[in-house]
Amino acid sequence: MKYLDEFSDPDLARRLVEEIRATVTRPWAMMEVCGGQTHSIIRHGIDQLLPDEIEMIHGPGCPVCVTPLEIIDKAMEIASRPDVTFCSFGDMLRVPGSDKDLFRIKSAGGDVRVVYSPLDALKLARENPDRQVVFFGIGFETTAPPNAMTVYQAQKLGIDNFSLLVSHVRVPPAIEAIMQSPTCRVQGFLAAGHVCSVMGTEEYPALAEAFKVPIVVTGFEPLDILEGIRLTVHQLEKGEHRVENAYQRAVPAEGNPAAKAMLADVFEVTDRSWRGIGMIPQSGWRLSERYREYDAEHRFDVADITTQESTVCRSGEVLQGLIKPHDCSAFGTLCTPRNPLGATMVSSEGACAAYYLYRRLDAPAKREVSSVG
């Protein structure tokens, strides 16, 4: 298959669904880890095509959603300073902190800018040596390498007015934390293909063996996801728990060696808080000692900011797969994309945003496979 529309072919989708129906004999609950996969599932109605025995649990794989509130508030504090140009991707500007977001900082006169690459922020620093330029570095293993490369370049070029506010998280420790939760119902995982394209698959066999769960590396198009579900169901029905790569066109087993080497040089593994979930040991990165001078938390002395989450927003339970977005009483009423209570309603990969955008206001009704898309 060479073209994207081929990965939405309704005839092939129907055949995959029929095979899943023919294979499944009992209820199974599986989690798609990535928020991009969640949006694809809801957008294309994949959960409505599946047999009743298959439940898709939406995981914490939205990088904006899991960025902890204290990091958001640190971003507000730094961005409010008159000598700072604060740079971010656009999806972070409306994520609510304790009492405001980056748009409000910008409207109050703060120099907040949307950029398309961390290298754009580095260029601003080079062109404006009298200002401190900060880039908000969030995300999983996918976005960490370009941020690491930018810090590497800043040091190499001697640009000392650039820094990185780091909130990078790692997927495998999150899977471990989910499986160790006493409320966990997950019996299999669709692993995020773009994460594995960077890191490879070597961290997953130990998890599959330890928790007796199949882990299938999966892409993002409808046929990718249905194939991932099919392979997961086959393993579950046979009592197997292996790692399978259903996204081989993008994911080599070893990942991207150059990107991994850059990560190992610039970052070091650390404990990291996840919004709505809490602290997960060894689940994040911070700048290594060699590059610590580029750490915005230390440069602007904001490491001690603490916060309190909203008592109304239930996004933490959504991120843990304990409830669906429409199970929250604030969903679609007190909490909308125009007035979000939590990051899951803001992000382009957030589960609440997906349910709102595609009008999933209550439990999904099943439908026939007449079309996908």
BANUPA-735529 format. One record per residue: x negated, y negated, z negated of N, C-alpha, C in turn; residue number from 1. Coordinates in steps of 0.2 Angstrom, whole numbers. Layout:
BEGIN
    n_xx    n_yy    n_zz   ca_xx   ca_yy   ca_zz    c_xx    c_yy    c_zz     n
       X       Y       Z       X       Y       Z       X       Y       Z   NUM
...
***
This chain:
BEGIN
    n_xx    n_yy    n_zz   ca_xx   ca_yy   ca_zz    c_xx    c_yy    c_zz     n
      -4       6       0       0       0       0      -4      -6       0     1
      -3     -11       5      -7     -17       5      -4     -23       3     2
       3     -23       3       7     -29       2      11     -29      -4     3
      12     -34      -7      16     -35     -13      23     -32     -13     4
      26     -34      -7      33     -32      -7      34     -24      -6     5
      28     -21      -5      29     -13      -5      29     -10     -12     6
      27     -14     -17      27     -12     -23      34     -14     -27     7
      39     -16     -22      46     -17     -25      50     -13     -20     8
      48      -8     -17      52      -5     -12      58      -1     -16     9
      64      -2     -14      70       1     -18      70       8     -17    10
      68      11     -11      69      18     -10      64      22     -14    11
      58      19     -15      53      22     -19      54      21     -26    12
      57      16     -28      60      15     -35      65      20     -37    13
      70      21     -32      75      26     -34      72      33     -35    14
      67      34     -31      64      41     -31      61      42     -38    15
      57      37     -40      54      37     -47      59      37     -52    16
      64      33     -52      69      34     -57      73      41     -57    17
      74      43     -52      77      50     -51      72      55     -54    18
      66      55     -53      61      59     -56      61      58     -64    19
      61      52     -66      61      51     -73      68      54     -76    20
      73      53     -73      80      56     -76      79      64     -76    21
      76      67     -71      76      74     -70      71      77     -76    22
      66      73     -78      61      75     -83      63      74     -90    23
      66      69     -92      68      67     -99      73      72    -101    24
      72      74    -107      76      79    -111      78      76    -118    25
      75      71    -120      77      69    -127      75      61    -127    26
      77      58    -132      75      50    -133      68      49    -134    27
      65      44    -130      58      42    -131      58      34    -131    28
      54      32    -136      53      25    -136      45      23    -134    29
      45      19    -129      38      17    -127      37      10    -127    30
      31       7    -128      30       0    -128      26      -2    -122    31
      28      -7    -119      24     -11    -114      20     -16    -118    32
      13     -16    -118       9     -20    -122       9     -27    -119    33
       9     -28    -113       8     -35    -110      15     -39    -109    34
      14     -45    -110      20     -50    -109      22     -50    -102    35
      17     -50     -97      18     -50     -90      22     -44     -88    36
      21     -38     -91      25     -32     -90      32     -33     -92    37
      33     -36     -98      39     -37    -101      44     -42     -96    38
      41     -47     -94      44     -51     -89      46     -47     -83    39
      42     -43     -80      43     -39     -74      49     -35     -76    40
      49     -31     -81      54     -27     -83      61     -30     -84    41
      61     -36     -87      68     -39     -87      70     -43     -81    42
      65     -46     -77      67     -49     -71      70     -44     -66    43
      67     -38     -66      69     -33     -61      74     -28     -63    44
      76     -29     -70      81     -25     -73      79     -17     -73    45
      72     -16     -74      70     -10     -74      73      -6     -80    46
      74      -9     -86      76      -6     -92      84      -4     -91    47
      87      -7     -86      94      -5     -85      94       1     -80    48
      89       2     -76      89       7     -72      87      14     -75    49
      84      14     -81      81      20     -84      87      23     -87    50
      86      30     -88      91      34     -92      91      31     -99    51
      97      33    -102      98      30    -109      93      33    -114    52
      90      39    -112      85      41    -117      79      37    -118    53
      77      33    -113      71      29    -113      72      22    -116    54
      69      20    -121      69      14    -124      63      10    -123    55
      63       4    -120      57       0    -119      56      -5    -125    56
      51      -4    -128      50      -9    -134      45     -14    -132    57
      46     -21    -133      42     -26    -130      36     -27    -135    58
      30     -27    -133      24     -28    -137      22     -35    -138    59
      16     -35    -142      14     -42    -143       9     -45    -138    60
      10     -43    -132       5     -44    -127       6     -51    -123    61
       8     -56    -127       9     -63    -124       4     -67    -128    62
      -2     -69    -124      -7     -73    -128      -5     -79    -131    63
       0     -83    -128       3     -89    -131       6     -87    -138    64
      10     -82    -137      15     -80    -143      11     -78    -149    65
       5     -75    -148       2     -72    -154      -3     -77    -157    66
      -4     -83    -153      -9     -88    -156      -6     -91    -163    67
     -10     -90    -168      -7     -91    -175      -5     -99    -176    68
       0    -100    -180       2    -107    -181      -4    -111    -184    69
      -8    -108    -188     -14    -112    -191     -18    -115    -185    70
     -19    -111    -180     -23    -113    -174     -20    -118    -170    71
     -13    -118    -170      -9    -123    -166     -10    -130    -170    72
      -9    -129    -177     -10    -135    -181     -17    -138    -180    73
     -22    -134    -180     -29    -136    -179     -30    -140    -172    74
     -26    -137    -167     -27    -141    -161     -23    -148    -161    75
     -18    -148    -165     -15    -155    -166     -19    -160    -169    76
     -22    -157    -175     -27    -162    -178     -33    -164    -174    77
     -36    -160    -170     -41    -162    -166     -39    -166    -160    78
     -33    -164    -157     -31    -168    -151     -29    -175    -153    79
     -27    -176    -160     -25    -183    -162     -31    -188    -163    80
     -37    -185    -163     -42    -190    -164     -44    -194    -158    81
     -45    -201    -160     -46    -205    -154     -52    -204    -150    82
     -57    -201    -152     -63    -200    -148     -63    -193    -144    83
     -57    -189    -144     -57    -183    -142     -52    -183    -135    84
     -55    -179    -130     -51    -177    -124     -49    -170    -125    85
     -43    -168    -126     -41    -161    -128     -38    -158    -122    86
     -41    -152    -119     -39    -149    -113     -36    -142    -115    87
     -31    -141    -111     -27    -134    -112     -24    -132    -105    88
     -23    -126    -105     -18    -124    -100     -11    -126    -101    89
      -7    -127     -96       0    -130     -98       4    -127    -102    90
       4    -120    -103       9    -116    -107       8    -117    -114    91
       2    -121    -116       1    -122    -123       4    -128    -126    92
       6    -133    -121       8    -140    -123      15    -140    -127    93
      19    -135    -126      26    -135    -129      26    -130    -135    94
      21    -127    -136      21    -122    -142      22    -126    -148    95
      27    -125    -152      28    -129    -158      23    -127    -164    96
      20    -132    -167      16    -131    -173      20    -132    -179    97
      18    -134    -184      22    -135    -190      27    -141    -189    98
      25    -146    -186      30    -152    -185      30    -155    -179    99
      25    -153    -174      25    -156    -168      21    -152    -163   100
      21    -154    -156      17    -150    -151      12    -155    -148   101
       9    -152    -143       4    -156    -140       7    -161    -135   102
      13    -160    -133      16    -165    -129      17    -171    -133   103
      19    -170    -140      21    -176    -144      14    -180    -145   104
       9    -176    -146       2    -179    -147       1    -184    -141   105
       2    -181    -135       1    -185    -129       5    -191    -129   106
      11    -190    -130      16    -196    -130      14    -201    -135   107
      11    -199    -140       9    -204    -145       2    -207    -144   108
      -1    -206    -138      -7    -209    -136     -13    -205    -136   109
     -12    -198    -138     -18    -194    -138     -20    -192    -131   110
     -26    -191    -130     -29    -189    -123     -29    -182    -122   111
     -23    -179    -121     -21    -172    -120     -21    -171    -112   112
     -25    -166    -110     -24    -165    -102     -23    -158    -101   113
     -19    -156     -95     -19    -150     -93     -24    -148     -88   114
     -28    -143     -88     -33    -141     -84     -31    -134     -81   115
     -34    -132     -76     -33    -126     -72     -39    -121     -74   116
     -44    -123     -77     -50    -119     -78     -54    -122     -84   117
     -57    -118     -88     -61    -121     -93     -67    -125     -90   118
     -69    -123     -84     -74    -127     -81     -72    -134     -79   119
     -66    -135     -78     -63    -142     -77     -64    -146     -84   120
     -64    -143     -89     -65    -147     -96     -72    -148     -96   121
     -77    -143     -94     -84    -145     -95     -86    -150     -90   122
     -83    -151     -84     -84    -156     -80     -82    -163     -83   123
     -76    -163     -86     -74    -169     -90     -80    -171     -95   124
     -82    -166     -98     -87    -168    -104     -94    -171    -100   125
     -95    -168     -95    -101    -170     -91    -100    -177     -89   126
     -94    -179     -86     -93    -186     -84     -91    -191     -89   127
     -90    -189     -95     -88    -193    -100     -92    -192    -107   128
     -99    -193    -106    -103    -191    -112    -102    -195    -119   129
     -97    -200    -118     -96    -204    -124     -90    -201    -128   130
     -87    -196    -125     -81    -193    -128     -82    -185    -130   131
     -79    -183    -135     -79    -176    -136     -73    -172    -132   132
     -75    -167    -129     -70    -164    -124     -70    -157    -127   133
     -63    -155    -129     -62    -148    -132     -57    -145    -127   134
     -59    -138    -126     -55    -134    -122     -52    -129    -127   135
     -45    -128    -126     -41    -123    -131     -42    -116    -128   136
     -46    -112    -130     -47    -105    -127     -43    -100    -131   137
     -38     -98    -128     -33     -93    -131     -33     -87    -126   138
     -30     -81    -128     -29     -76    -124     -32     -69    -126   139
     -31     -64    -122     -34     -58    -123     -40     -57    -119   140
     -42     -51    -118     -49     -49    -115     -49     -52    -108   141
     -43     -54    -105     -43     -56     -98     -46     -63     -97   142
     -44     -68    -102     -46     -75    -101     -52     -76    -105   143
     -55     -72    -109     -61     -73    -113     -67     -74    -109   144
     -68     -70    -104     -74     -70    -100     -76     -77     -97   145
     -71     -80     -93     -72     -87     -91     -73     -92     -96   146
     -70     -91    -102     -71     -96    -108     -78     -95    -110   147
     -81     -89    -111     -87     -87    -113     -92     -90    -108   148
     -91     -89    -101     -95     -92     -96     -96    -100     -97   149
     -91    -103     -99     -91    -110     -99     -95    -112    -105   150
     -95    -109    -111     -99    -111    -116    -106    -109    -114   151
    -108    -104    -111    -114    -102    -109    -117    -108    -104   152
    -113    -110    -100    -115    -116     -95    -116    -122     -99   153
    -112    -123    -104    -113    -130    -108    -120    -130    -111   154
    -121    -124    -114    -128    -124    -117    -134    -124    -112   155
    -133    -120    -107    -138    -120    -102    -139    -127     -99   156
    -134    -131     -98    -134    -138     -95    -136    -143    -100   157
    -136    -141    -107    -137    -146    -112    -131    -151    -113   158
    -125    -149    -112    -119    -153    -113    -117    -152    -120   159
    -118    -157    -124    -117    -156    -131    -111    -159    -134   160
    -107    -162    -129    -100    -165    -131     -94    -161    -129   161
     -96    -155    -128     -91    -150    -126     -90    -145    -132   162
     -84    -143    -133     -83    -137    -138     -77    -133    -136   163
     -76    -127    -139     -71    -123    -138     -67    -121    -144   164
     -60    -122    -144     -56    -120    -150     -54    -113    -148   165
     -57    -108    -152     -56    -101    -150     -50     -98    -154   166
     -46     -94    -150     -41     -90    -152     -40     -84    -148   167
     -46     -80    -147     -45     -74    -143     -44     -68    -147   168
     -40     -64    -144     -38     -58    -147     -39     -52    -143   169
     -40     -46    -146     -41     -39    -143     -36     -34    -143   170
     -34     -31    -138     -28     -27    -138     -29     -20    -142   171
     -34     -16    -141     -35     -10    -145     -33     -10    -152   172
     -36     -15    -156     -35     -16    -163     -27     -17    -164   173
     -24     -21    -160     -17     -22    -160     -13     -15    -160   174
     -15     -11    -155     -11      -5    -154     -12      -1    -161   175
     -18      -1    -163     -19       3    -170     -15       0    -175   176
     -14      -6    -176     -10      -9    -181      -3      -8    -180   177
      -1      -8    -174       6      -6    -173       8       1    -175   178
       3       6    -173       4      13    -175       4      14    -182   179
       0      10    -186      -1      11    -193       5       8    -197   180
       9       4    -194      15       1    -197      20       6    -199   181
      23       5    -205      28      10    -208      34      10    -204   182
      35       4    -200      41       4    -196      40       5    -189   183
      35       8    -187      33       9    -180      38      15    -177   184
      40      14    -171      44      19    -168      41      20    -161   185
      35      18    -160      32      19    -153      29      26    -152   186
      31      29    -147      29      35    -145      24      36    -139   187
      23      30    -136      19      30    -130      18      23    -128   188
      12      21    -124      11      14    -122      10      14    -115   189
      12       8    -112      10       6    -106       4       1    -107   190
      -2       2    -106      -7      -2    -107      -8      -8    -102   191
     -10     -14    -103     -11     -19     -99     -16     -19     -94   192
     -14     -18     -87     -19     -17     -82     -24     -22     -82   193
     -23     -29     -82     -28     -34     -82     -33     -34     -87   194
     -31     -32     -93     -36     -32     -99     -41     -26     -97   195
     -38     -20     -95     -42     -15     -93     -47     -16     -87   196
     -45     -20     -83     -49     -22     -77     -55     -25     -79   197
     -55     -29     -85     -61     -32     -88     -65     -27     -93   198
     -61     -24     -97     -64     -20    -102     -65     -12    -101   199
     -61     -10     -95     -61      -3     -94     -57       1     -99   200
     -57       7     -99     -53      12    -103     -56      15    -109   201
     -62      14    -110     -66      18    -115     -64      17    -122   202
     -60      12    -124     -58      11    -131     -51      15    -132   203
     -48      17    -127     -41      20    -128     -41      27    -129   204
     -45      32    -127     -45      39    -129     -45      40    -136   205
     -49      37    -140     -49      38    -147     -42      36    -150   206
     -39      31    -148     -32      29    -150     -27      34    -149   207
     -27      36    -142     -22      41    -140     -23      48    -145   208
     -29      50    -146     -30      56    -150     -28      55    -157   209
     -30      49    -160     -29      47    -167     -22      47    -169   210
     -18      44    -164     -11      43    -166      -6      48    -162   211
      -9      52    -158      -5      57    -154       0      54    -149   212
      -2      48    -146       2      45    -141      -1      44    -134   213
       3      45    -129       0      44    -122      -1      37    -121   214
      -6      35    -118      -7      28    -116      -9      28    -108   215
      -4      24    -104      -5      24     -97      -6      17     -95   216
     -12      16     -92     -14       9     -89     -10       8     -83   217
      -6       2     -84      -1       1     -79      -2      -6     -76   218
       1      -7     -70       1     -14     -67       7     -18     -68   219
       9     -22     -64      14     -27     -66      20     -27     -61   220
      19     -24     -55      25     -24     -50      30     -18     -52   221
      36     -19     -50      41     -14     -52      39      -7     -51   222
      36      -5     -45      34       2     -44      28       4     -49   223
      24      -1     -50      18       0     -55      21       3     -62   224
      26      -1     -64      29       0     -71      33       6     -71   225
      37       8     -66      41      14     -65      36      20     -65   226
      30      19     -62      26      25     -61      22      26     -68   227
      21      20     -72      18      21     -78      23      24     -83   228
      29      22     -83      35      26     -87      35      33     -85   229
      35      35     -79      36      42     -76      30      46     -79   230
      24      43     -79      18      47     -82      18      48     -89   231
      21      43     -93      21      43    -100      27      48    -102   232
      32      48     -98      38      53    -100      35      60     -99   233
      32      61     -93      29      68     -92      24      70     -98   234
      20      66    -100      16      67    -106      20      69    -112   235
      25      64    -114      29      65    -120      33      72    -120   236
      36      73    -114      39      80    -113      35      86    -114   237
      29      85    -112      24      91    -113      20      91    -119   238
      21      86    -124      18      86    -130      10      84    -129   239
       9      80    -124       2      78    -122       1      71    -125   240
      -6      69    -126      -7      62    -128     -14      61    -125   241
     -14      59    -118     -20      57    -115     -20      50    -112   242
     -25      47    -110     -26      41    -107     -26      42     -99   243
     -21      39     -96     -21      40     -88     -21      33     -85   244
     -24      32     -80     -25      26     -76     -21      26     -70   245
     -15      23     -71     -10      22     -65     -11      16     -61   246
     -17      12     -62     -18       6     -59     -25       6     -56   247
     -27      11     -53     -34      12     -51     -36       7     -46   248
     -31       4     -42     -33      -1     -37     -36      -7     -40   249
     -35      -8     -47     -38     -14     -50     -42     -12     -56   250
     -42      -6     -59     -45      -4     -65     -50       1     -64   251
     -57       0     -64     -62       5     -64     -62       7     -72   252
     -64      13     -73     -65      16     -80     -70      12     -84   253
     -75       9     -80     -80       6     -84     -78      -2     -85   254
     -73      -4     -82     -71     -11     -82     -76     -15     -78   255
     -77     -21     -80     -82     -26     -77     -88     -27     -81   256
     -93     -24     -79     -99     -24     -83    -102     -31     -84   257
    -102     -36     -79    -104     -42     -80    -100     -46     -85   258
     -94     -46     -84     -89     -49     -89     -90     -47     -96   259
     -91     -40     -97     -92     -37    -104     -99     -40    -106   260
    -104     -40    -102    -111     -43    -105    -110     -50    -107   261
    -106     -54    -103    -105     -61    -105    -102     -62    -112   262
     -97     -58    -113     -93     -57    -119     -97     -56    -125   263
    -102     -50    -124    -106     -48    -129    -111     -53    -131   264
    -113     -57    -126    -118     -63    -128    -115     -69    -131   265
    -109     -71    -129    -106     -77    -131    -102     -76    -138   266
     -98     -71    -138     -94     -70    -143     -96     -64    -148   267
     -93     -64    -154     -94     -58    -158     -87     -56    -161   268
     -86     -50    -163     -80     -48    -165     -78     -50    -172   269
     -72     -52    -173     -70     -54    -180     -63     -52    -182   270
     -61     -53    -188     -54     -52    -190     -50     -58    -187   271
     -44     -57    -185     -40     -62    -182     -33     -62    -184   272
     -30     -67    -186     -23     -67    -187     -19     -68    -181   273
     -13     -64    -180      -9     -64    -175      -2     -67    -177   274
       1     -72    -173       7     -75    -175      12     -70    -176   275
      16     -70    -182      21     -66    -183      20     -59    -185   276
      13     -58    -185      11     -51    -187       6     -51    -193   277
       2     -56    -193      -3     -56    -198     -10     -54    -196   278
     -14     -53    -201     -21     -52    -200     -22     -45    -197   279
     -26     -44    -192     -28     -38    -189     -35     -37    -189   280
     -38     -33    -193     -45     -32    -193     -49     -31    -187   281
     -54     -35    -185     -58     -34    -179     -54     -34    -173   282
     -49     -39    -173     -45     -39    -167     -46     -46    -163   283
     -51     -49    -165     -52     -56    -161     -60     -57    -160   284
     -61     -62    -157     -68     -65    -155     -69     -72    -158   285
     -75     -73    -160     -77     -80    -162     -84     -81    -158   286
     -86     -87    -158     -92     -88    -155     -98     -85    -159   287
    -103     -82    -156    -108     -79    -160    -113     -85    -162   288
    -117     -83    -167    -122     -88    -170    -125     -92    -165   289
    -127     -89    -160    -131     -93    -155    -128     -98    -152   290
    -121     -98    -152    -117    -103    -148    -112    -107    -153   291
    -113    -106    -160    -109    -108    -165    -108    -116    -165   292
    -113    -120    -162    -113    -127    -162    -107    -129    -157   293
    -104    -125    -153     -99    -126    -148     -92    -124    -151   294
     -92    -122    -157     -86    -120    -160     -82    -127    -163   295
     -76    -128    -160     -73    -134    -162     -70    -134    -169   296
     -68    -128    -172     -66    -128    -179     -72    -131    -183   297
     -78    -129    -182     -84    -131    -186     -85    -138    -185   298
     -85    -140    -178     -87    -147    -176     -83    -152    -179   299
     -76    -151    -180     -71    -155    -182     -69    -154    -189   300
     -72    -149    -192     -70    -148    -199     -63    -147    -201   301
     -60    -142    -197     -53    -140    -198     -52    -133    -200   302
     -57    -130    -202     -56    -123    -204     -51    -121    -209   303
     -50    -126    -214     -46    -125    -220     -39    -126    -219   304
     -36    -128    -213     -29    -130    -212     -25    -123    -213   305
     -20    -124    -217     -15    -118    -218      -8    -120    -217   306
      -4    -115    -215       3    -117    -213       8    -112    -216   307
      14    -114    -214      20    -110    -216      25    -109    -210   308
      26    -103    -209      30    -101    -203      38    -103    -204   309
      41    -104    -199      49    -105    -199      52     -99    -202   310
      57    -101    -207      61     -95    -210      67     -93    -205   311
      68     -97    -200      74     -96    -196      71     -91    -190   312
      66     -93    -187      63     -89    -181      61     -82    -183   313
      63     -78    -179      62     -70    -180      57     -68    -174   314
      53     -72    -172      48     -70    -166      43     -65    -169   315
      41     -65    -175      37     -60    -177      40     -53    -177   316
      46     -52    -178      49     -46    -177      50     -44    -170   317
      51     -49    -166      51     -48    -158      44     -45    -156   318
      39     -49    -158      32     -47    -156      30     -40    -159   319
      33     -38    -164      31     -31    -167      36     -26    -164   320
      40     -28    -160      45     -23    -157      50     -20    -161   321
      52     -24    -167      57     -22    -172      64     -24    -169   322
      64     -29    -166      71     -32    -163      70     -34    -156   323
      76     -34    -153      76     -38    -146      77     -45    -147   324
      75     -49    -143      77     -57    -143      84     -58    -145   325
      89     -55    -142      96     -56    -143      98     -54    -150   326
      94     -50    -154      96     -49    -160      95     -54    -165   327
      91     -59    -163      90     -65    -168      96     -70    -167   328
      99     -72    -173     105     -77    -173     103     -83    -170   329
      97     -86    -170      95     -92    -167      94     -92    -159   330
      94     -86    -157      92     -85    -149      98     -88    -145   331
      96     -93    -141     100     -96    -136     105    -101    -139   332
     104    -102    -146     108    -107    -149     104    -113    -152   333
     101    -111    -158      96    -115    -161      89    -115    -157   334
      88    -110    -154      82    -109    -151      83    -108    -143   335
      80    -113    -139      81    -112    -132      74    -115    -129   336
      73    -114    -123      67    -117    -120      66    -124    -121   337
      72    -128    -121      71    -135    -123      70    -137    -130   338
      72    -132    -134      71    -134    -141      68    -127    -145   339
      62    -125    -143      60    -118    -146      58    -118    -153   340
      60    -113    -156      58    -112    -163      51    -109    -164   341
      50    -105    -159      44    -100    -159      41    -100    -152   342
      35     -97    -152      31     -97    -146      34     -92    -141   343
      37     -87    -143      40     -82    -139      46     -85    -134   344
      48     -91    -136      53     -94    -132      50     -99    -127   345
      43    -101    -128      40    -106    -124      36    -103    -118   346
      32     -98    -120      27     -95    -115      31     -92    -109   347
      27     -92    -104      29     -89     -98      29     -81     -98   348
      26     -79    -103      26     -72    -104      29     -70    -111   349
      33     -74    -114      36     -73    -120      43     -69    -119   350
      44     -64    -123      50     -60    -123      56     -64    -123   351
      57     -69    -128      63     -73    -129      64     -77    -122   352
      59     -80    -120      59     -84    -114      62     -79    -108   353
      59     -73    -107      62     -69    -102      69     -67    -103   354
      71     -65    -109      78     -64    -110      83     -70    -109   355
      80     -76    -110      84     -82    -109      85     -83    -102   356
      79     -83     -98      79     -85     -91      83     -80     -87   357
      83     -74     -89      87     -69     -85      93     -67     -88   358
      96     -71     -93     102     -71     -96     104     -64     -99   359
      99     -61    -102     100     -55    -106     102     -58    -113   360
     108     -60    -114     111     -62    -120     113     -57    -125   361
     114     -51    -123     116     -46    -127     113     -39    -124   362
     115     -33    -127     112     -27    -125     113     -26    -118   363
     108     -23    -114     108     -22    -107     113     -17    -105   364
     117     -18     -99     121     -13     -96     117      -9     -91   365
     119      -3     -91     115       1     -86     118       0     -79   366
     114       0     -74     116      -1     -67     112       4     -62   367
     115       5     -56     112       9     -51     106       6     -48   368
     102      10     -45      96       8     -41      98       6     -34   369
     101       0     -33     102      -2     -26      97      -6     -24   370
      94     -10     -28      88     -14     -26      84     -16     -32   371
      78     -18     -31      73     -20     -36      71     -27     -34   372
      71     -31     -39      69     -38     -37      75     -43     -38   373
***
